[in-house]
Each structure stands twice: as C-alpha cells, then as structure tokens.
Amino acid sequence: MSEIKVRLCCLPYAGASASVYMRWKRQLPSYIELIPLELAARGRRFGEAPYSSVEDAVSDIDLMMQNILSDDKPVILFGHSMGALLSYEWLRRQHENKGRLPERAILSARSAPQFVKMEESIVGLPDGPFIEKVADYGAADASVLSLPEMRDVFVPILRADFAIIERHTQQRIESKKVADKIPVPVQVWYGEDDNSLRGEMEGWKNWFQHDFQVDCFPGNHFYIVEHEELVVSRLAACCYSIMQEQLQV
C-alpha cells in the first residue's frame, strides 16, 4: 500500500501563495504526495507578472497539471474560494480537450456558477476601502493588511486576483454558453458560518455528471484554517478511498 502515492494538488485563495497548504504536509499520511500549486506573482514566483484573466491562470495551471498527470498515480484536485473557481475552469477546459481528468475534485467555499452575480467593482478603490471590502468578503485579515510591510506585498496581488475574478464574472453573466457536465466525482465543502454560500453549494451538481457530495464544516469562509486538523483528516480519508479504489482495479 505504501508504494502507491495519491497526489493531492491544491490551489490557493485570492492573494495567497502555495505556502498556505504546506502546514498540512506533516499531518498527512506518507502515501499522500501534497502538491501546492504556486500561482504567478506570489510565493516563489513573486516578481512574475500577475494573470490578466482567468483564462491565463487556467493555461498556467494546465502546464503544471500536465506534468502531474503524466503517469498513472491517482490525483485529487482541491481548490479553496478563488482556487475552487480556477479548479472548475481547468476541469472544464481539460474535459473539452479530452485530457486526463483527476480521480476526484474538491471545490471549497465557492458558489456554483449559476449563483455568481456581479457585485460593485472594488479593484479601483484606495487601499483603505479596498482592504475593508476584501476583509468583509472574508478573503483577508484587515488587521494584517493594515501593516505597511504586509500591505505593500499583498494588496497588489489581491487587486490582481479580484480583477480577474470580476472580469470572469462579467463574462459568465454575458455568456449564454452552457458547459458540458464534467465526468469527475466531486465534493463541495463550505463553512457553516459562511452565510453567503448557504443554499448555493448544492447547485454544483448541475455541472458534474455523477458522485456529487456536499460537506459542511464548522467555521466561516476560512474554515480550512480554523479547523485545519478536521480538514486534513477529511482530505486524508478522501485520498485513502481513492487509493483503495486503485488497488481494486
């Protein structure tokens, strides 16, 4: 059993780097290979230009995923908030291109596409009001971003991330195209105190073909931080079930 590795690929939320998932590594069993995917303009890729669109981000993710999917090791794709949006858009493109899909996807803290609506743009706000809005959305801690050294690093990344999300939301609203359902077993996770998502997570079943499951966790939008041990144990259980399925093939 220990010879089989399940690859757990994780996409971060707006403004975050891959390092937000590195704490999970010491808690996961040895048969799980944790692969936090680093997006442009943050972490070890700080200094690169930010994405100009969700499509650019998906293309970059595709380059990373093709190498990960190049052998027969099972793969689980996890994305939180913006990471869930990018995960879905990559899955959709991969399905359209008839590429290999992961064995399972977990979309966390993101409304199903049919519920996404265009809010008033916040990207052009001055730093103070922008930080307040981002904090209201649950996407960052205002007290941390009030520190000049943190603001100078993270606010430009957050602005770039929110810009591509806003643009993508507008394009989705304007588009009449209906995407094919993706043939990947999917779980959608959210925090029970994340009121903006309550009642909207079930809608993800309209975008996937089979094996759909909704899981509610204690906590708010960042339940993955508040209840890290519980989240990691659920991820480990998911990876174990995938590994067992592979052993039976």
C-alpha positions as CSV (number, residue, x, y, z in Angstrom):
1,M,0.0,0.0,0.0
2,S,2.8,2.4,0.9
3,E,4.1,2.2,-2.7
4,I,1.1,3.9,-4.1
5,K,1.0,7.6,-3.8
6,V,-2.1,9.8,-4.1
7,R,-1.2,13.2,-5.4
8,L,-3.2,16.0,-3.6
9,C,-2.9,19.2,-5.7
10,C,-4.1,22.4,-4.0
11,L,-4.9,25.8,-5.5
12,P,-4.9,28.8,-3.1
13,Y,-7.5,31.5,-2.5
14,A,-7.1,35.1,-3.6
15,G,-3.9,36.8,-2.5
16,A,-2.4,33.6,-1.1
17,S,0.6,31.6,-2.1
18,A,1.1,27.8,-2.2
19,S,2.7,28.0,1.3
20,V,-0.8,28.2,2.9
21,Y,-1.0,24.5,2.4
22,M,2.5,23.5,3.5
23,R,1.3,23.1,7.1
24,W,-0.8,20.1,6.0
25,K,2.3,18.2,4.9
26,R,3.3,17.0,8.4
27,Q,-0.2,15.9,9.2
28,L,-0.9,13.8,6.1
29,P,0.0,10.1,5.8
30,S,3.1,9.1,3.9
31,Y,1.1,7.7,0.9
32,I,-0.2,11.2,0.1
33,E,2.0,13.5,-2.0
34,L,1.0,17.1,-1.3
35,I,1.5,19.4,-4.3
36,P,0.6,23.0,-3.5
37,L,0.3,24.7,-6.9
38,E,2.1,28.1,-7.0
39,L,0.3,30.8,-9.0
40,A,2.1,33.6,-10.7
41,A,3.1,36.8,-8.8
42,R,3.3,35.2,-5.3
43,G,5.5,32.9,-3.2
44,R,8.5,31.5,-5.1
45,R,7.0,33.1,-8.2
46,F,7.0,36.6,-6.7
47,G,8.1,39.1,-9.3
48,E,6.3,37.4,-12.2
49,A,3.5,39.4,-13.8
50,P,0.1,38.6,-12.4
51,Y,-2.5,37.0,-14.6
52,S,-4.6,39.2,-16.9
53,S,-7.5,36.8,-17.0
54,V,-8.9,33.6,-15.5
55,E,-8.1,32.0,-18.9
56,D,-4.4,32.9,-18.5
57,A,-4.4,31.4,-15.0
58,V,-6.0,28.2,-16.3
59,S,-3.4,27.9,-19.0
60,D,-0.7,28.2,-16.4
61,I,-2.4,25.7,-14.2
62,D,-2.6,23.4,-17.2
63,L,1.1,23.4,-17.7
64,M,1.6,22.4,-14.1
65,M,-1.1,19.7,-14.1
66,Q,0.1,18.0,-17.3
67,N,3.3,17.0,-15.7
68,I,1.5,15.8,-12.6
69,L,-0.9,13.8,-14.7
70,S,1.8,12.2,-16.8
71,D,1.9,8.9,-15.0
72,D,-0.8,6.7,-13.6
73,K,-0.7,7.9,-10.0
74,P,-4.2,9.0,-8.8
75,V,-4.8,12.7,-8.4
76,I,-7.2,14.8,-6.3
77,L,-7.6,18.5,-7.1
78,F,-8.5,20.8,-4.2
79,G,-9.3,24.5,-4.6
80,H,-10.5,27.0,-2.0
81,S,-12.5,30.1,-2.9
82,M,-10.7,31.6,-6.0
83,G,-8.9,28.3,-6.1
84,A,-12.2,26.5,-6.5
85,L,-13.1,28.8,-9.4
86,L,-9.8,28.1,-11.1
87,S,-10.1,24.3,-10.4
88,Y,-13.5,24.2,-12.0
89,E,-12.4,26.2,-15.1
90,W,-9.4,24.0,-15.5
91,L,-11.5,20.9,-15.2
92,R,-13.9,22.3,-17.8
93,R,-11.1,23.0,-20.3
94,Q,-9.5,19.6,-19.7
95,H,-12.8,17.9,-20.3
96,E,-13.4,19.9,-23.5
97,N,-9.9,19.0,-24.7
98,K,-10.4,15.3,-23.8
99,G,-7.5,15.3,-21.5
100,R,-7.0,13.1,-18.5
101,L,-9.1,14.3,-15.5
102,P,-8.2,13.8,-11.8
103,E,-9.8,11.0,-9.9
104,R,-11.7,13.5,-7.7
105,A,-12.2,17.2,-7.3
106,I,-12.9,19.1,-4.1
107,L,-14.3,22.6,-4.5
108,S,-14.3,24.6,-1.3
109,A,-16.0,27.9,-0.4
110,R,-17.2,28.9,-3.8
111,S,-20.7,29.4,-5.1
112,A,-21.9,27.3,-8.0
113,P,-21.6,29.2,-11.3
114,Q,-25.4,29.8,-11.7
115,F,-25.4,31.8,-8.4
116,V,-22.4,34.0,-9.1
117,K,-23.5,37.6,-9.5
118,M,-21.8,40.8,-10.4
119,E,-21.0,42.9,-7.4
120,E,-19.8,46.5,-7.4
121,S,-16.2,46.6,-8.5
122,I,-13.7,47.1,-5.7
123,V,-10.5,46.8,-7.7
124,G,-10.1,50.6,-8.2
125,L,-10.8,51.6,-4.5
126,P,-8.0,53.2,-2.5
127,D,-6.1,50.8,-0.3
128,G,-8.1,51.5,2.9
129,P,-11.6,50.9,1.5
130,F,-10.2,48.1,-0.7
131,I,-8.8,46.3,2.4
132,E,-12.1,46.7,4.2
133,K,-14.1,45.2,1.4
134,V,-11.7,42.3,1.0
135,A,-12.0,41.7,4.7
136,D,-15.8,41.9,4.5
137,Y,-15.7,39.2,1.8
138,G,-13.6,37.0,4.1
139,A,-10.7,37.0,1.7
140,A,-8.1,38.5,4.1
141,D,-7.5,39.8,7.5
142,A,-7.8,43.6,7.6
143,S,-5.6,43.9,10.7
144,V,-2.7,42.1,8.9
145,L,-3.1,44.2,5.8
146,S,-3.0,47.4,7.8
147,L,0.7,46.8,8.4
148,P,2.6,48.7,5.8
149,E,5.1,45.9,5.0
150,M,2.2,43.4,4.5
151,R,0.0,45.9,2.6
152,D,2.8,46.6,0.1
153,V,3.3,42.9,-0.7
154,F,-0.3,41.5,-0.6
155,V,-2.6,44.3,-1.7
156,P,-1.3,44.3,-5.3
157,I,-1.7,40.5,-5.5
158,L,-5.2,40.8,-4.1
159,R,-6.1,43.6,-6.6
160,A,-4.9,41.5,-9.5
161,D,-6.8,38.4,-8.3
162,F,-10.0,40.3,-7.7
163,A,-9.6,42.0,-11.1
164,I,-9.6,38.7,-13.0
165,I,-12.5,37.3,-10.8
166,E,-14.6,40.4,-11.6
167,R,-13.8,40.2,-15.3
168,H,-14.6,36.5,-15.4
169,T,-17.9,37.0,-13.5
170,Q,-19.0,39.6,-16.0
171,Q,-18.1,37.3,-18.9
172,R,-20.0,34.4,-17.4
173,I,-23.1,36.6,-16.9
174,E,-22.9,37.8,-20.5
175,S,-22.2,34.4,-22.0
176,K,-25.1,32.1,-23.0
177,K,-22.9,29.0,-23.5
178,V,-23.9,26.0,-21.4
179,A,-20.9,23.9,-20.4
180,D,-21.0,20.1,-20.6
181,K,-21.2,18.3,-17.3
182,I,-17.7,17.2,-16.2
183,P,-17.3,13.4,-15.6
184,V,-15.4,13.8,-12.3
185,P,-16.6,12.7,-8.8
186,V,-16.8,16.0,-6.9
187,Q,-17.2,17.1,-3.3
188,V,-18.1,20.7,-2.4
189,W,-17.1,21.9,1.1
190,Y,-18.0,25.1,2.9
191,G,-18.1,26.5,6.4
192,E,-21.5,26.6,8.2
193,D,-21.0,30.3,9.2
194,D,-20.2,31.4,5.6
195,N,-23.8,32.7,5.1
196,S,-23.2,33.8,1.6
197,L,-22.8,30.2,0.5
198,R,-25.6,28.6,2.4
199,G,-28.1,27.1,-0.1
200,E,-25.8,27.6,-3.1
201,M,-23.4,24.7,-2.8
202,E,-26.0,22.0,-4.0
203,G,-26.0,23.9,-7.3
204,W,-22.6,22.4,-8.2
205,K,-24.4,19.1,-9.0
206,N,-25.6,20.8,-12.2
207,W,-22.1,21.0,-13.5
208,F,-20.8,17.4,-12.9
209,Q,-22.1,14.1,-14.1
210,H,-22.0,11.9,-11.1
211,D,-20.9,11.1,-7.5
212,F,-21.7,14.5,-6.0
213,Q,-21.4,15.3,-2.3
214,V,-21.8,18.4,-0.1
215,D,-19.9,18.6,3.2
216,C,-20.4,21.4,5.8
217,F,-17.6,22.2,8.2
218,P,-17.7,24.2,11.4
219,G,-16.4,27.7,10.9
220,N,-16.6,30.6,8.4
221,H,-15.1,31.2,4.9
222,F,-11.7,30.2,6.2
223,Y,-12.7,27.0,8.0
224,I,-9.7,25.3,6.4
225,V,-7.5,27.4,8.7
226,E,-9.9,27.5,11.7
227,H,-10.4,23.7,11.7
228,E,-7.2,22.6,10.0
229,E,-6.9,19.2,11.7
230,L,-10.5,18.2,10.7
231,V,-10.0,19.4,7.1
232,V,-6.7,17.5,6.8
233,S,-8.3,14.3,8.3
234,R,-11.1,14.5,5.7
235,L,-8.6,15.0,2.9
236,A,-6.6,12.0,4.1
237,A,-9.8,9.9,4.2
238,C,-10.7,11.0,0.7
239,C,-7.2,10.1,-0.5
240,Y,-7.4,6.7,1.2
241,S,-10.6,5.9,-0.5
242,I,-9.1,6.8,-3.9
243,M,-6.1,4.6,-3.1
244,Q,-8.3,1.7,-2.2
245,E,-10.2,2.1,-5.5
246,Q,-6.9,2.0,-7.4
247,L,-5.8,-1.2,-5.6
248,Q,-9.0,-2.9,-6.7
249,V,-8.6,-2.1,-10.4
